[in-house]
Amino acid sequence: MKNYDAIVVGSGCGMLIVDEALSHDLKVALVDKGPLGGTCPNLGCIPSKMLIYPADRIVEIEEDRKLGIEAKLTRVDFQSIMERMRKSMRKNQSHIREAISQLKNLDFYKGKGHFVGEYTISVAGKEIRGEKIFLASGSRPFIPPIKGLESIGYLTNETVLGLKERPDSLVIIGGGYVGVEYGHFLAAMGTRVTILEMADRLVLAEEPEISALLKKALGRRMEIYLNTQAEEVRQNGSGVGVLVKNRKNGTQRELKAQKIMVAVGRRSNADLLKVENTGVETDKRGFIKVNEYLETSKKNIFAVGDVNGQQMFTHAANREAAVAAHNALHDGKLKMDYHAIPHAVYSYPQIAAVGLTEEQASVNHDVVMGRARYFDVAKGEAMMEKEGFAKAIVARDSRKILGFHIIGPYAPILIQEVVNAMQSGGHLNEINEGIHIHPALPELIQLALSNLEES
Ligand SMILES: Cc1cc2nc3c(=O)[nH]c(=O)nc-3n(C[C@H](O)[C@H](O)[C@H](O)COP(=O)(O)OP(=O)(O)OC[C@H]3O[C@@H](n4cnc5c(N)ncnc54)[C@H](O)[C@@H]3O)c2cc1C
């Protein structure tokens, strides 16, 4: 058995920990079953956004009509859009492989690791032991137990990347961010898309009024069924039939499509690690339990990123990795602070948010809300953006920003000043006292904060 100062399982955010540990001259083992680099560059953020960018351009061309521009879209080369993405993935892969092979003091174990004892992991037929262990093994698609699904076959966020031909029609089971992002992409490519969502609105983590506008906007380009559960999947000619039931009135119907995509959420990869063999506890959904220092229930074992299920975004995972590495390798502990971690949904329209929703904020705070439409600021009017809006949630007494939500063009860019303000104290003057360019979209943020509905 080989002993290490640190073992890191997972080469996504785990790579940050590897770098930090190596910079302390530690002997480090990295375990990963592949693809190297983890979900974000191979199966998640990067490939999806490479696909979505051309989709945005297509919808923009279609929407230019409102500005008096009539452009004709003559051809969309699905294969080259997919291949550009795959080429970039292959390039990333070889960069990471190359970088890892050059790191001194690092042994890379390619394979699926699992605990066989305290602080001991078996991987690729070998056993390795670590003084400190960092579990950064991520998550994978959750596949619901729908009758017929396994035998018919389905796409996920992983297999959709291998498509060579554009499907003529697709039923997406799940109206969360993966479902709406891929729905947007494929609808723009020309696929007839249907999204099924069990709940009464899309993107449940967002504000209800954002879900409502998203449904209205996407509903112009695809079919969306809310309160609808897929009960069975079966062959239908050369395609598939999805038997669905309306959860409110019990009516059933069959939807036909060439393919199905499952996007109902993620599950932790903690089970693959058999963490129970080392005494690391998981919660009832299978995510690894951590405290505010990202320590697990077992001393010197840390869990970061999707595997702990706290906030399942790359930038959150990376921050957690930095905090855990600090706590393991330095004196003095840092707490993981989630209060200003933003996120974005690259649907069309785009969504971005930071902090609490109105419902969450109202539990412990007396809150006031402020709203502004893109059209209320000069640049938004110039863009003829009549639907998008921002919503601010502010503590009545302290005037601190508790949450901020945007739906509309460039939302993921616009949210950043709110993130920075929240991180530096969060008083709304952090934003209001900064002079904003006129006319430019960030005036939307200022306006939402100056429109607080005091009652
Ligand atoms: C379609 C999609 C789009 C997304 N878009 C965005 C986005 O735009 N922005 C954003 O911030 N986030 C996005 N995310 C989420 C983001 O990808 C994840 O939050 C992030 O990649 C998690 O990083 P991680 O390091 O925790 O895990 P991962 O990056 O998944 O790394 C875990 C690694 O561990 C390996 N592994 C797992 N189990 C074992 C084992 N037992 N032994 C050995 N190796 C193992 C895996 O193979 C993997 O390489 C998206 C996710 C999806 C699915």
The ligand as an SDF file (V2000), in Angstrom:
LIG
                    3D

 53 58  0  0  0  0  0  0  0  0999 V2000
  -25.6500   20.2570  -18.3760 C   0  0  0  0  0  0  0  0  0  0  0  0
  -24.9950   20.9840  -17.2550 C   0  0  0  0  0  0  0  0  0  0  0  0
  -24.7010   22.3200  -17.3970 C   0  0  0  0  0  0  0  0  0  0  0  0
  -24.0880   23.0120  -16.3670 C   0  0  0  0  0  0  0  0  0  0  0  0
  -23.8320   24.3280  -16.5280 N   0  0  0  0  0  0  0  0  0  0  0  0
  -23.2500   25.0310  -15.5360 C   0  0  0  0  0  0  0  0  0  0  0  0
  -22.9390   26.4070  -15.7040 C   0  0  0  0  0  0  0  0  0  0  0  0
  -23.2110   26.9940  -16.7510 O   0  0  0  0  0  0  0  0  0  0  0  0
  -22.3290   27.0480  -14.6880 N   0  0  0  0  0  0  0  0  0  0  0  0
  -22.0200   26.4150  -13.5200 C   0  0  0  0  0  0  0  0  0  0  0  0
  -21.4730   27.0520  -12.6170 O   0  0  0  0  0  0  0  0  0  0  0  0
  -22.2990   25.1170  -13.3300 N   0  0  0  0  0  0  0  0  0  0  0  0
  -22.9060   24.4120  -14.3160 C   0  0  0  0  0  0  0  0  0  0  0  0
  -23.1520   23.0790  -14.1340 N   0  0  0  0  0  0  0  0  0  0  0  0
  -22.7980   22.4500  -12.8630 C   0  0  0  0  0  0  0  0  0  0  0  0
  -21.3070   22.1500  -12.8120 C   0  0  0  0  0  0  0  0  0  0  0  0
  -20.9460   21.4130  -13.9560 O   0  0  0  0  0  0  0  0  0  0  0  0
  -20.9740   21.3780  -11.5440 C   0  0  0  0  0  0  0  0  0  0  0  0
  -21.4700   22.0750  -10.4300 O   0  0  0  0  0  0  0  0  0  0  0  0
  -19.4720   21.2140  -11.3750 C   0  0  0  0  0  0  0  0  0  0  0  0
  -18.8880   20.6390  -12.5190 O   0  0  0  0  0  0  0  0  0  0  0  0
  -19.1820   20.3410  -10.1440 C   0  0  0  0  0  0  0  0  0  0  0  0
  -17.7940   20.1720  -10.0180 O   0  0  0  0  0  0  0  0  0  0  0  0
  -17.1940   19.0570   -9.0580 P   0  0  0  0  0  0  0  0  0  0  0  0
  -15.7380   19.3090   -9.0460 O   0  0  0  0  0  0  0  0  0  0  0  0
  -17.9350   19.0140   -7.7990 O   0  0  0  0  0  0  0  0  0  0  0  0
  -17.5310   17.6700   -9.7760 O   0  0  0  0  0  0  0  0  0  0  0  0
  -17.1120   17.1520  -11.2010 P   0  0  0  0  0  0  0  0  0  0  0  0
  -16.6310   18.2310  -12.0730 O   0  0  0  0  0  0  0  0  0  0  0  0
  -18.2540   16.3270  -11.6870 O   0  0  0  0  0  0  0  0  0  0  0  0
  -15.8590   16.2090  -10.9310 O   0  0  0  0  0  0  0  0  0  0  0  0
  -15.9890   14.9700  -10.3320 C   0  0  0  0  0  0  0  0  0  0  0  0
  -15.0120   14.0110  -10.9450 C   0  0  0  0  0  0  0  0  0  0  0  0
  -14.9180   12.8750  -10.0980 O   0  0  0  0  0  0  0  0  0  0  0  0
  -14.9260   11.6940  -10.8850 C   0  0  0  0  0  0  0  0  0  0  0  0
  -15.4340   10.6010  -10.0410 N   0  0  0  0  0  0  0  0  0  0  0  0
  -16.6730   10.4540   -9.5180 C   0  0  0  0  0  0  0  0  0  0  0  0
  -16.7350    9.3610   -8.7320 N   0  0  0  0  0  0  0  0  0  0  0  0
  -15.4950    8.8240   -8.7610 C   0  0  0  0  0  0  0  0  0  0  0  0
  -14.9220    7.6860   -8.1520 C   0  0  0  0  0  0  0  0  0  0  0  0
  -15.6160    6.9010   -7.3250 N   0  0  0  0  0  0  0  0  0  0  0  0
  -13.6280    7.4220   -8.4200 N   0  0  0  0  0  0  0  0  0  0  0  0
  -12.9030    8.2070   -9.2450 C   0  0  0  0  0  0  0  0  0  0  0  0
  -13.3890    9.2940   -9.8300 N   0  0  0  0  0  0  0  0  0  0  0  0
  -14.6730    9.6010   -9.5910 C   0  0  0  0  0  0  0  0  0  0  0  0
  -15.8450   12.0560  -12.0370 C   0  0  0  0  0  0  0  0  0  0  0  0
  -15.6400   11.2110  -13.1380 O   0  0  0  0  0  0  0  0  0  0  0  0
  -15.4430   13.4970  -12.3090 C   0  0  0  0  0  0  0  0  0  0  0  0
  -14.3630   13.5730  -13.2020 O   0  0  0  0  0  0  0  0  0  0  0  0
  -23.7480   22.3540  -15.1550 C   0  0  0  0  0  0  0  0  0  0  0  0
  -24.0090   20.9850  -15.0130 C   0  0  0  0  0  0  0  0  0  0  0  0
  -24.6410   20.3140  -16.0430 C   0  0  0  0  0  0  0  0  0  0  0  0
  -24.9100   18.8460  -15.8770 C   0  0  0  0  0  0  0  0  0  0  0  0
  1  2  1  0
  2  3  1  0
  2 52  2  0
  3  4  2  0
  4  5  1  0
  4 50  1  0
  5  6  2  0
  6  7  1  0
  6 13  1  0
  7  8  2  0
  7  9  1  0
  9 10  1  0
 10 11  2  0
 10 12  1  0
 12 13  2  0
 13 14  1  0
 14 15  1  0
 14 50  1  0
 15 16  1  0
 16 17  1  0
 16 18  1  0
 18 19  1  0
 18 20  1  0
 20 21  1  0
 20 22  1  0
 22 23  1  0
 23 24  1  0
 24 25  2  0
 24 26  1  0
 24 27  1  0
 27 28  1  0
 28 29  2  0
 28 30  1  0
 28 31  1  0
 31 32  1  0
 32 33  1  0
 33 34  1  0
 33 48  1  0
 34 35  1  0
 35 36  1  0
 35 46  1  0
 36 37  1  0
 36 45  1  0
 37 38  2  0
 38 39  1  0
 39 40  1  0
 39 45  2  0
 40 41  1  0
 40 42  2  0
 42 43  1  0
 43 44  2  0
 44 45  1  0
 46 47  1  0
 46 48  1  0
 48 49  1  0
 50 51  2  0
 51 52  1  0
 52 53  1  0
M  END
$$$$
